[in-house]
Amino acid sequence: MQSSNLHSFTPKPFSYHQNPNFSPFISSKILINPSRILPKKTTKTPPFRAPKPKPKPKTRLNPAHHDLNPIQKLAASLLDTIETSLIAPMEKAHKLPETVDPTVQLSGNFAPVPEFPVQSGLEVTGQIPECLRGVYLRNGANPLFAPSGGHHLFDGDGMIHAVKLEAGNRASYSCRYTRTNRLNQEAKLGRSVFPKPIGELHGHSGLARLALYLARAGIGLIDTSKGSGVANAGLVYFNGRLLAMSEDDLPYQVKINGDGDLETIGRFDFDDQICCPMIAHPKLDPVTGELHALSYDVVKKPYLKYFRFDTCGRMTREMGIKLDQPTMIHDFAITKNHVVVPDHQVVFKLSEMIRGGSPVIHDPNKSARFGIFPKTEVSGSGIQWVDVANCFCFHLWNAWEEISSNGEKIVVVIGSCMNPPDSIFNENRAEPIRSELTEIRLNMVTRESSQRVILPGVNLEAGQVNRELLGQKTRYVYLAIAEPWPRCSGIAKVDLETGDVSRHVYGTGRFGGEPYYVAEKKRIKNNNNNNYNDNDNNNNDDIDNGYLVGFVRNENEEKSELVIVKASNMKEVASVKLPSRVPYGFHGTFVSDQDLLEQV
């Protein structure tokens, strides 16, 4: 178990000015590790001036290689010299694109913050709903050390922000780093030594960085045997464990203590059942309680694997999925009976680094497609592939099965389709980025597909449906309004049946992120078979009588708060004033008091 004394982990000061050219909503990484984002210049906002933090004990960081023998020390010093005299000048000789420019990626409310111990007795406006008794948690990137070269927003160390909501309208807040193998080693050395997968691993300098990393590992300066991921993207609570995830490593288990503080337990391999990374968006089946997950590899076949775990955490399925080339697959979907996997046109080509480019590229000659297979599939031979023209989705919000008027089986997929497909990885000033909510219909008989943009011209990213109905036909989806891109100015509730849209707009100078939906009614476990009640024949539960929870930053007043919105009328019912700045981040979850009682 990792030490819980994390208050000494304080990032180096950052002095970047406010800049709107970054994207908080898409996250993914290469196995050796890069990935995503970008944007365009939008409405200019005033500079963010963070309040000076209270003095805290400094971490005792010793950059000297005191644990190495004389030969290792000599080699380490030589490698340091190579880094400062050869690699760093090579990187600085080229102007950084905005996608990896730290003055862009870490400006304003994207700049990191120090850890914050639990503070209770927070000011609450309104009434916290009874169904929100528990802890709301949100993951994000928060680099411990200021970057010296290229840095992408998703390169930062994982930090979880937590708000505990209790009876009597009481609330408390804390934030902690997830103490990954990478973070612990760099904190001990006093500087960054692991390569930044997106910001640094591109072009010839990226190859040099990769060689330096392997050399340092070879002489024993750093230990790569326990992973190098940052655990900064997704969160899932499964089988009594909160798991922090990013697709460059195994998940990390984080314990929620009684007072709402967070403690890293360690890297979690499902009790020695898996030894490969897992993507940040596993799917928890609300009917069976099973967890479905994917893992991709950019070097060796199979480039994609599928896993399934029962309610006790036992792996009941491991299956390789045959792909011709490694593909960026950040998310997928499940239906009642099937798993739906995207295989789109953004692929990994490490050879592009030799040509001086990014290893993540758009391949227009590749056919975008979805693979559909039964949850009972064993070998992968039963996967049905359906081509979908000009489709690139980072996030899929839901999927379900239907029968057409002529009796043909249809799989319906709801996702945000992004154009241009490669704009997340490569700077693109010619065409503004679009992320539009889209319905994709896959005919399992004819192998034909169709697409329909549900809300044209509006950027919708980061959100979800009622997760109690995941895999079943749902009426509503709740998404962040990513405008002006990439900030989130509010929440859109989209009626998938009528196309009607209800909005909750935060107001002038106020921006948020992913809204997390908490259902007012919880699923009930059937004690006879350890499964959950099937709502498939009772979609009246989808009347959106739940609540949307998320962090909001007032950039004008320099204040952060937790906002609670009633989903049925999209009106704010409560807010919690937070004692510390909460940077814009990625994905979150809610763990109820009842679930906390079952925590491992």
N, C-alpha and C positions, 0 to 999 in steps of 0.2 A: 504494500500500500504506500502511495506517495504521501509525503508530509503535507499536512494541511496548512502549514505556515507559509502562505503564499503572498502575504501582504507586502513582502519585500521585493516582489517582482514588479519593477516599475520601468516602463519604456523610456528610452532616451528621449529628451525633448525634441519635438518636431516644430518647425517654424514655417510650414508651407501655408500659402494663402489660399483663400477660398477659390475653388475652380469647379465648375459644373461638369467637367468632361471625364466622367467615370461612371461605371455601372455597378450597382450593388446587387443586382437581382439574379445574374446567371453565374453558376459556379460549377467548375469541373476542372480536372487536372490530368496531366499525363502521368504514367506510372513512374517514369523517371523524371518527370512529372509535369508538364504544363497544361494550360488552358485559357480561357475565356476573356471577354468583355471589350468594351470600348464605348464611345459615344461621340456626340457632336456638341458644339457650342450652343448653349441655350441662354435663357434669360440670366443676366448677370445678377448675382446676389452679393450682399455686403460681406466683407471679410469676417470670418469667424474668429473671435478672440476668446479662447478658453480661459476660464478663471484659474488662477494659480492654485495648484493643489497644495494641501497641507503637507508640511515636511514629513517624510516617512523614512524609516531606516533604510539605508542603501544596501543592496545585495552585495555580499562579499564575493566579488567576481575576481578570479585570479587568471589573467590571460597567460601567465607563464605555464609552460608545459612541465609542471613539477612532477607529474606522475610518469614521465617518460625516461628511458635510459639515455645515456649520452648520444648514442647513434640516432635514436629517435628524435632527440632534441635538435641535433644537427640537421636531420632531414626536414623536420618541421620548420626550422628557421629558413632553410632553403626554399621550401614551398611558400612560406610567407613572402619571401623576397620576390619569387616568381609572380605571386599575385599582385603585389604592389608595383613592381617595375615593368611587368609585361601585360598581364591580363587587364588590370584596371585602366592603363592608358589605351589599350585596344578598345575597351568599352566606351571610354570618354571621347574617342575619336569620331564617334557617330552620334548624331542627334537622336535622342530617344523618341519613338512615337508616343503619342499620348496614352496609348494602351498600357505602356510600361514606364511612363514617366512618373516618378514618385511625387513631384510637385503637383501633378494632376490627381494621381490615384489616392494620395493620402492628404488631400487638402480639406479644409473645413471640417465638417462633422464626420469625415472619414478618417481623420487622424486618430491614432491610438490613445487610450487612456490607461492610467494605472489601475491595479486591482483595488477593489473597494470592499472592506469588510462589512458584515451585516449591520445595517442601520434600521431600526424599527421605529414605530411611532410616526410613520410618514403621513403627510397631510392628504386626506382623501376628500374629493368633492363628489357628491352624489352618493348612491348606495351600491356597493359591490354585490352582484347577484349571488344567491346562495349556491348555485351550481359551480361557481368559480372558487370554491374552497380548495386550495391547493397551491401549486407553484407554476407560474408561467416562466418559461425559459426560452432564450433566443441566442443562437450561435452567431459568430462573426469573426472577421480577421482583425487582429490587433498586434502588429509586429512589436516584439520586445526591443529590437535594435533598429535604429534608423538605417535605411538602405544606403549603401555607398554607390550603387549602380542602378540598373533597371529593377523596377518593382511593380508587380501587378497587384491589384487589390486583393486577389485571392491567394497571394503568397504569404499573407500575414499569419502569425500564430493564432490558434483558436482561443477565443475568450467567450465564456457564457455569461450572460446577464440574467439574473433571476429576481422575480418579484413574488414573494409569498403573500397570499391573500387569506385572511382568517376571519372567523366570525367576529361580530362587533365592529365591522368596517375597519379592521386593522390590516396594515400592510408593512412589509419590510423589503429591503433591496440589498443585493450584493452582486459583485461580478468577480470572476476568477478565471485565470488562464487554465486551460486543460494542459496538464503537465505531460506533454508528449516526450518521447525519447529525444527528439530533436531539440525541443525547448530546454530540457534539463541539461543537455550537453553544451548548448550554446551559452546558457546562463553560467555554467561552470567556467567556460573559456573566456567569457566576457565579450563575445562578439559573434557575428554570424559566420558560420563555416559551412553550413549546408547550402547547396545552390538553390536559388529561387526558381521553381520549376517553370514559371511563365515569364517572369521579368528578366531572367538571365539566360535560360537555356534556349537561345536562338542564335543562328549564325555561327561564325567561326569563334567568336568570343564565348558562345555557349558551349561549344565543344571543348574549349580550353577550361571553362569552369567545371565541366563534367570530368575532365581528366584530372583536374586539381582535387576534386571531391574524391575520386577513386584512389588517388595517390595518398591523400590524408587517411582514408580508410585503410589502405594497405599497410601504412606504417603504425597503425593503431592509435592515431590521434583522435579519431572519431569511431564510434561503434555503429555500424549500419545494420547489425543483425536483428535489432529490435525495431526496425522501421524508421522512416524519415518523414512521415506525414505530419500535417498540421491540425487535423481534426477541427476544422473551422466552418464547415458548411451545414450539415444536417444534424438533426436530433431525433431520436426515436426512443420511446420507453417500451421495452419488451421484456417479458418474463422477469419483472422485478428489477430491471437495470435500465438506467439512463445511458444511452450510447451516443457519443459525439463522433461525427463521421466526416471524412472527406475521402474521395476515391483514390488517394495515393497511399492508403495504409489500411490496416485493420481498424475497427472502431476502438474508441477508448471509453471505458466505463467510468462514469462520474457519479459519486454518491451525493444525494441531497440530504444534508444533515437536518436535525430537528428544528434548528433556528433558521433554516433556509440557506445556510452557507453551503458551498460546493467543495467537494474533495475528490481529486482524481485517484481512482483505485488502480488503474493501469490499462494497458493494452488488452483487448478482449478478443480471444480467438474461439469463442463458443466452446470452451473447455477442450481445447486441442482438436477441434473438428475442422477448422479451416486455417490456412496459412497464406492467404492471398488478400489483397485489398478488397474493399466492398464499396460500391458507389454510395453516395450520400442520400439516396432516396429509396430505401427499402419500403416495401408495402406490407402493412399489417392488415390481414383479412379480418373484417369486422364480424364475419359469420363464424369462421373456424378458429380465429385467434392465431393462425399461423403467420409466420413472417416469410416473405418472399424477397429475394435479393439478387443482385447481379454483381459481377466482378469482371472488369476488362483488363487486358494486357496489351501493351503496344509493341512488345518484342517477340513473344513466342505464342504459338498456337496451343490450344484454342484461344482466340483473341477475346472470347466472351464465355463466361460461365454463369449458370443459373443455380441458385440454392434455395432450399425450402427448409424451414425449421418448425417443429410442432410447438405447442403451447408450453412445453417444458424445456424448450431450447435444444432439443435433439434434432440433428440434421437428418431429414428424411429424403432429401434429394440433392444430388450434385450432378449437373449435366453440362457438358460442353456444347456450345452452339457454334456451328461452323460459319465463319465469315471469311471472305476472300482477303480482306485487309483490316487492320485495326481501325476501329471507328469510334468517334466520340459519342458515347451513350451515357448521358448524365441522369436520365430518368426513364421510367417505363410505366406500364399500367397492368392492372389485373381486372378481370371480370369475375362473375360467379364461378365460371368453369375454366377460364383460360388465362394465360399470361400473354401480354402484348409487348413486343420489343421493337423499338425503332432502329433501323439501320440506314442512316441518312448520308448526306454527301460531305459532311465534315469528317475528315479522316486524319490519321497520324502518318506522317512520312518523315522518319528521322533523317533520311538522306537529304531533305531540304536544308538541313543545317549546314551541310557541306557546301551548298550553293549560297549560303549566307542568309537563308530565310528562316521562317518559323516552321517547326515540325508539324504544326496543325494547319491544314489547308482545306480549301473547298475544292472538291473534285467534281466538276460539272459533267464528266463522262460517266460517273457512277449513277446507277438508278437508285433513287430513294425508295425505301420499302418498309413495310412492317412485317414482322414475323409473329404468327399466332400459334400457340400450342396449348394442349390441355394441361392442366395442373398435374395430371397423372402421367404425363410424358416422362419416359425414362432415358431414351437414347438420343433424342433430338431428330430422329428420322421423321417424326410426325409433324414437324414445323411446316406451316403453310405460309408462303411469302406472297404478299400483295404489294405491287408497285404503287407508289403515290408520287405523282409528278411534282417537282419543285416544292418539296416539303422539308422543312427543317425545324424541329421542335426540341428545345432544351427541356421544357417541362410539359408533362402530361397531367391534366387535372383529374381525369376520370375516364373510365371505359365501361361499356356494358354490352349485353347481347340483345338483339332484337330479331324478330321474324318479319320479313317483308310481306307485302300484300300477295305475292305469288309463292310464298312459302319458303323463300331462301333465307339462310342464316346470315345476319349482318352483325358485325362488331363495330360499335360506334366509339370513336375516340375523341375526347375533348382536350385540346392543348393550345398553347400559344405558338403560332408559327412565326419564325423570325426571318427577316430579309434585310440586307443581303446575308446569306448564310455564314460567310466568313468574316463579317464585320466585327464579330466578337473577338476575333484573334488578330485581325489585320486592319490597320487604320484605313478607313474608307470615307473620304470627304465628298465623293461624288453623289452619294445617295444616302438620305437619312435612314436611320435604323427604324424598322417597324417590327412590332411584336403584337400580332393580332389574334384574338381569340377565334378559334376555328373548330368546326365540326368535320371530322374525317370519317367517312363510312366505308368499311371494308367488306366486300361481298365474298363470303367464304365458299360460295358455289362457283361463281363466274371468275373469281380472282380479279375483279374490277374494283375501282375505288372512285370516290368523289370527295370534293372539298367544298366547304361553305364558310366564308368569313362571317362570323356572327355579329361582330361589331366593327365594321371597317373604319380605318382612320384613327383608332384609339389604341395607344400602347397599353396593354394589360399584361402584367408579369407578377410573379410571386403571389401565390394564394392557394386556394383549395376549395373543395366541396366539403359538405358534412362528412367527416371521416367515418361516422357510424354507418354510412351508406356507400362506402367505397366499393367499386365493382358492380354496383347496381345503378339503374337509371335514376339520375338525380335531376332536379329541376333548376337548382340554383348553384352558381359558382361565384366565389368571392375573391376578387383580385385587386392587387395594387394598381392604381392609375399612375403609370410611369410617365408622367408629364408634369413640367417640362423634363424630357428625358435627360438624365436617368433618375431624377428625383421622383419620389412618390407623393403626389399632392392630395391623395385621398384613396377611398375604397369604392370599387364598383361591385354591386350585386347584379349579376346578369341572369335573367330568366331564360333558360335554354329552350323553353317551349314557345314563348311569345317574342323573345328578343328584347323585351323591355329591360331598361337599365335604371337602377336606383343608385344614387351616389351619396357618399358621405365625404365632404371636402373639408380638409383640416383648417384651411384659412390662410391668409397672407403670411408668408415666411415660415409656414409650418409644414414639415415633411415627415413621412414615416417609412414603412417598409411592408413586409409581408403581414397581412391580417390572418390571425389564427382563429379558426372557428371552433367554439366549444359548445357542444349540444346541451340543451337543457335536460333532455332525457338521456340517460346512459344505457348502453347495451347491457343486457342481463345474461349472465352465464347460465347455461343449462347444466345443472350439477350431474345429470344422468350421463352425459357424454363429453363433458368438459368443453363443449363448443358454446357459441353464442347464438341467441335467437336470430333467426333469419327474417329480416325485414322485407324480403323481396316482394311479398304479397301485401305489404302494408306501407306503401310509400306515402301514406298520410303523415308519417313521421317526418317527411321532408317538407315541413311547413316553416322552416327557418326560425323556429322559436329559440334559437341559441344566441350566442354573443360572439362578437369579433374583438380580439385582443391584440394590441401591438404597441410598440414604442413610437412616440412622436417627438420630434425636436423642433422647438421654436427658435429659428436661427436669428431672429431679430432680438428676442429677449434673452437668448442663450440659456434656455431652460429645457429640460427633458421631462417627459411624463409617460405613464402608462395610460392608454386610452381604452375604454370599454364601450362598444357600440352594440345596441340591440339590433340584431340582424333583420327582424321583421319590418322595422320602420327606418333603419339606418340612422338612428338618433343616438347621440352619446348619452350614456346613463351614468357613467362614473369616470373619474380619472384619479391617478395617484401621482403626486408631485415627487420627483426623484431627486436624491441629494447629489447626484453626480451626472456628468454628461454621458449619454449613451450614444455611441457612434452608430451610423447606419450599418446594418448587418445583413445576415442571410436568413436562415430558416429557424423556426421555433417549434415548441410543443407545449402542452399543458399536462401536468401530472396532478391528478386529484388527490385529496387526502386519503381516500380509500386505496388508491394505487400505492401511495407512499407506505401504507401499512404492510404491503407485500414486498417492499424493497429489499433486495439482497444485500 
